[in-house]
Amino acid sequence: MKFPDYAGAALADDIVKNVDNIRQPSFLAPQQSENEQPQALICFSHLRWNFVYQRPQHLMTRASQNYRVYYIEEPIWGNELRVSVCQQSENLNIVVPHLPHGISHERFIQYQRQLVDELIEREKITDYVAWYYTPMALLFTDHLKPALTVYDCMDELSAFWGAPRELINKEKELMAQAAVMFTGGYSLYEAKRDRHKSVFAFPSSIDYDHFAAARAKLPDPDDQRTINQPRIGFSGVIDERFDRELIAEVARRRPDWQFVMVGPEVKIDPASLPQEPNVHYLGMKDYKQLPAYFSNWDVAILPFALNESTRFISPTKTPEYLSAGLPVVSTPIRDVIRTYGAPDFVQIADSADAFEQAIERVLSYQHTTNWEAIDSLLAENSWDCTWAEMNKHLMAHIRIAFEQ
């Protein structure tokens, strides 16, 4: 996960305004009639749309069936001040601010605020939902008056490397302003539930049909075709959460196993990653390509280190691997154990010895997986259902606002 440039800025206190939670009439928030749904949803994210396809992309794509969605990414540095809007689909727009090099922190916030206002005016956005993935976006949006503010807390960002000092305080402000809050897992929900009056857990969901295609033998991608088997695969961001020592140790012990790593390397020195000849780094792949890679693996793994950055995670890859029909071995991540480990859908291993033994069991068919029960669980946790339930909460809070 990559933090935007603004996330690490040491901004002066006098440019951080208090959050005003009172709706006031203005060109940014006109009055709407009862039972009228906001026409638009403006999403403020620390992740680029064309980065790893994950929770924000799944939800905002589905939100575009109900709203005109504007997904505002982190800024790009250049030679001019402008905002680019790329129409991803009929109601889904990806918005990228462009800022000139060499500006002060004050200008940095001022320009982003200006660009957001110009976008709202140019696109004729009236009533809208403000949806936040990063509390740091409050630095340039605390003046907005949306019909509803939503905080979708997908990770404990303050635990990530490079997290800004202001993040914890900005999250407090955002939680005070948000009418409804969602969390990306149950552990995160437990950590936040006493800090907000209307918080709901929505852990990682699944686009089942997309990944279930891997259960039929798909053509092996070119860059994977020459790798021997058995293949033990990982798909995801390779960052401080990735247990480099674990993979290095198991790879050394089992040179006959091939470890295939699919995903971008972020915030770590690539030279610090395991360099054994049976560990293969294939880089980031398009979401559409992933089933073909999964289809040609023997085992999928979740080799997460146990540290502050993984304490609250609910890995999206768990249901994706299972939908692809892959046996899964994971380190003891709380949300993985709670949902998939307790019913024995995923093998949990807390050491290199245990990890090696768990992979050996599934490779030698010494463990029987209850795929019927797994598919039943997966069917209940689609992204379509998740978005439908989230939108019900939005509509309920909007009705409450108009009754007050």
SVG drawing of the C-alpha trace seen along z (x, -y; Angstrom):
<svg xmlns="http://www.w3.org/2000/svg" viewBox="-40 -29 60 67">
<polyline fill="none" stroke="black" stroke-width="0.4" points="0.0,0.0 1.4,-3.3 0.7,-6.5 0.1,-9.6 2.5,-12.5 0.2,-14.6 0.0,-11.9 3.5,-12.5 3.5,-16.3 4.3,-18.1 1.6,-20.7 1.3,-23.7 -1.4,-23.6 -2.9,-26.8 -4.0,-25.4 -5.8,-22.3 -9.3,-23.5 -11.8,-21.9 -14.4,-19.6 -17.9,-21.3 -20.5,-18.5 -23.5,-20.9 -25.1,-20.8 -25.4,-24.3 -27.0,-25.4 -24.4,-26.3 -23.6,-25.5 -21.8,-22.5 -24.8,-21.1 -28.3,-22.3 -31.4,-21.1 -32.9,-17.9 -36.5,-16.7 -37.4,-13.8 -36.7,-10.3 -34.4,-11.7 -31.1,-9.9 -27.9,-11.9 -27.0,-12.0 -23.2,-11.6 -20.6,-10.0 -17.1,-11.6 -14.5,-9.2 -11.2,-10.4 -8.6,-7.6 -4.9,-7.1 -4.8,-4.3 -4.5,-4.8 -7.3,-3.3 -4.8,-1.4 -2.9,0.0 -3.9,3.4 -7.6,4.1 -9.1,4.3 -11.8,3.1 -12.1,-0.5 -12.3,0.6 -14.8,3.3 -17.1,1.0 -16.9,-2.1 -17.6,-0.1 -20.8,1.2 -21.6,-2.2 -21.6,-3.6 -24.9,-1.7 -26.5,-4.0 -24.5,-7.2 -22.3,-9.3 -19.0,-8.3 -15.9,-10.5 -12.8,-8.6 -10.2,-11.2 -6.7,-9.8 -3.5,-11.2 -1.9,-14.1 0.7,-13.8 3.6,-16.2 4.2,-18.1 4.6,-21.6 1.0,-22.8 -2.1,-23.1 -5.0,-21.1 -7.2,-18.1 -7.8,-15.3 -11.0,-13.3 -11.0,-10.0 -14.3,-8.2 -13.8,-4.6 -17.4,-3.7 -20.8,-5.5 -21.0,-6.7 -17.5,-6.1 -14.9,-8.9 -11.3,-8.7 -10.0,-12.1 -6.3,-12.9 -5.1,-16.3 -1.9,-17.6 0.2,-19.9 3.3,-22.0 6.7,-21.1 8.2,-23.2 5.1,-24.5 4.8,-25.1 2.7,-22.9 0.1,-25.7 -0.2,-25.9 -0.3,-22.1 -3.5,-22.1 -4.9,-25.2 -4.5,-23.9 -6.1,-20.6 -9.0,-22.3 -9.3,-24.6 -9.3,-21.7 -12.0,-19.8 -14.2,-22.9 -13.7,-23.4 -14.5,-19.8 -17.8,-20.0 -18.7,-23.2 -17.6,-22.1 -19.4,-18.7 -22.5,-20.3 -22.4,-18.1 -25.1,-19.1 -26.2,-16.6 -23.5,-14.0 -22.0,-11.4 -18.4,-12.0 -16.7,-8.7 -13.3,-8.6 -10.5,-5.9 -7.9,-8.3 -8.5,-10.6 -5.7,-12.8 -8.0,-14.1 -9.8,-16.2 -6.9,-18.6 -8.4,-19.9 -12.1,-18.8 -13.1,-19.9 -15.1,-22.8 -17.4,-20.5 -21.1,-20.0 -22.1,-16.6 -25.5,-15.1 -23.6,-12.2 -20.1,-11.4 -18.9,-7.8 -15.6,-6.5 -14.7,-3.1 -11.7,-2.1 -10.1,0.7 -6.9,0.8 -5.3,-0.6 -3.2,-3.0 -1.5,-4.5 0.4,-1.1 1.9,-1.3 5.5,-2.4 5.6,-6.0 2.3,-6.9 2.0,-10.6 2.0,-12.0 -1.3,-13.7 -3.1,-10.6 -4.5,-9.6 -5.9,-13.0 -7.4,-13.3 -9.0,-10.0 -10.6,-11.2 -12.0,-14.2 -13.3,-12.0 -15.0,-9.6 -16.7,-12.6 -17.9,-13.9 -18.9,-10.5 -22.5,-9.5 -21.7,-5.9 -18.4,-3.9 -17.4,-0.6 -14.4,1.5 -12.5,3.9 -12.6,6.8 -13.8,8.0 -10.6,7.2 -10.7,3.7 -14.3,3.4 -13.6,4.5 -10.9,1.9 -13.2,-0.9 -16.7,0.0 -16.5,-1.9 -15.3,-5.0 -18.3,-5.5 -22.0,-5.2 -22.7,-3.6 -19.9,-1.3 -20.4,1.9 -17.9,4.7 -17.7,5.6 -14.7,7.9 -13.2,8.8 -15.7,10.1 -15.4,12.0 -16.1,11.8 -16.7,15.5 -17.4,16.1 -14.2,14.3 -11.9,16.5 -13.9,19.7 -12.9,19.7 -9.5,20.9 -11.0,24.2 -11.0,25.2 -7.5,25.5 -6.7,22.1 -3.7,21.5 -0.5,20.9 0.7,17.3 4.0,16.9 6.1,15.7 5.0,18.6 5.1,21.4 8.8,22.2 8.5,22.5 8.5,26.0 6.0,27.5 4.8,27.8 4.1,24.1 3.3,22.3 1.8,18.9 1.3,15.6 -0.7,12.7 -0.7,9.2 1.3,6.2 4.8,7.2 5.6,4.7 6.4,4.6 3.6,7.1 5.3,9.8 7.3,12.3 10.5,12.4 12.3,14.6 9.6,17.2 9.6,17.5 13.4,17.5 13.6,20.3 11.0,22.6 12.4,22.0 15.9,23.0 14.5,26.2 12.5,27.2 14.4,26.3 12.1,28.7 9.1,26.3 8.7,23.2 7.5,20.0 5.7,17.7 5.1,14.1 2.6,12.0 2.3,8.3 4.1,5.0 7.0,4.4 6.2,1.3 8.1,-0.6 10.8,2.1 14.2,2.6 13.8,5.4 17.3,6.6 15.9,7.5 13.5,10.0 14.4,13.7 16.7,14.3 16.7,18.2 16.6,19.6 13.2,21.2 11.5,17.8 10.2,16.0 8.9,12.4 6.6,11.9 5.4,8.3 2.0,6.8 -0.7,8.3 -4.0,7.0 -7.0,8.2 -8.3,10.0 -5.1,12.1 -5.1,13.5 -7.4,16.5 -4.9,17.8 -2.1,17.6 -4.1,19.2 -5.3,22.0 -1.7,23.2 -0.7,23.1 -0.8,26.1 -1.0,24.2 -1.8,20.5 -0.1,18.9 -0.7,15.9 2.9,15.4 2.1,12.3 4.5,11.3 2.9,10.8 3.4,7.1 1.4,3.9 0.7,3.5 -1.0,7.0 -2.8,6.9 -6.1,5.8 -5.9,7.0 -8.6,9.1 -6.8,10.3 -8.9,10.0 -6.8,12.9 -8.2,15.5 -11.7,15.8 -10.1,15.3 -7.7,18.2 -10.6,20.4 -12.9,19.4 -10.1,20.5 -10.2,23.9 -6.7,23.6 -5.8,25.1 -4.5,22.2 -1.8,22.0 -1.6,18.8 0.3,17.4 -2.0,16.9 -3.7,13.7 -6.7,13.1 -9.4,12.5 -8.2,15.4 -8.4,17.7 -11.8,16.4 -13.5,16.9 -11.5,19.6 -9.1,21.3 -11.6,22.3 -13.7,24.4 -10.5,25.8 -10.9,24.1 -7.4,22.7 -4.3,24.3 -2.8,22.1 0.9,22.3 2.8,20.2 6.4,21.1 8.6,22.2 8.3,25.8 4.5,25.6 4.3,23.7 6.4,26.4 4.4,29.2 1.1,27.6 2.2,27.2 3.4,30.8 0.1,32.1 -2.0,30.4 0.5,31.3 0.4,35.0 -3.4,35.0 -3.1,35.7 -5.7,33.0 -9.3,33.1 -10.9,29.7 -14.7,29.4 -15.2,27.5 -19.0,27.7 -19.0,25.8 -16.4,23.3 -18.5,22.5 -21.5,22.0 -19.6,19.5 -18.3,17.7 -21.7,17.4 -22.8,15.4 -20.0,12.9 -20.1,11.4 -19.1,7.8 -22.6,7.3 -24.1,8.2 -21.6,6.2 -22.3,3.0 -26.1,3.6 -25.9,3.8 -23.6,0.7 -26.0,-1.3 -28.9,-0.4 -27.0,-1.9 -26.4,-5.0 -30.0,-5.4 -31.1,-4.8 -28.8,-7.6 -29.9,-10.0 -33.6,-9.4 -32.7,-10.1 -30.9,-13.3 -34.1,-14.6 -36.3,-13.6 -34.3,-15.7"/>
</svg>
